[in-house]
């Protein structure tokens, strides 16, 4: 069990641009040093990579699952909430998702 301490929560965050291309051990250390966060997994193209091999490198579009007591400068990843509606397109970048009223 991983514990980030009192008040810590799970967050899914965008990978900082300067972490792209780094080996996973370096990324984990950077999250600890720069953000006081513990890296738990990387999400890539709908797959979750827990404990990836040492040669695993971050790519653009990857997301991190972390434990931390705060987000700080990290950007949370927003996903749709509520029932899945695959007929509705994703919102433009920077626009928050909305829910359609129940029929």
Buried (B, 14 or more C-beta within 10 A) or exposed (E): EEEBEEEBEEBBBBBBEEBBEBBBEBBBEBBBEBBBBBBBBBBBEEEEBEEBEEEBBBEEEBBBBBBBEEBEEBEEBEEEEEEEEEEEEEEEEEEEEEEEEEE
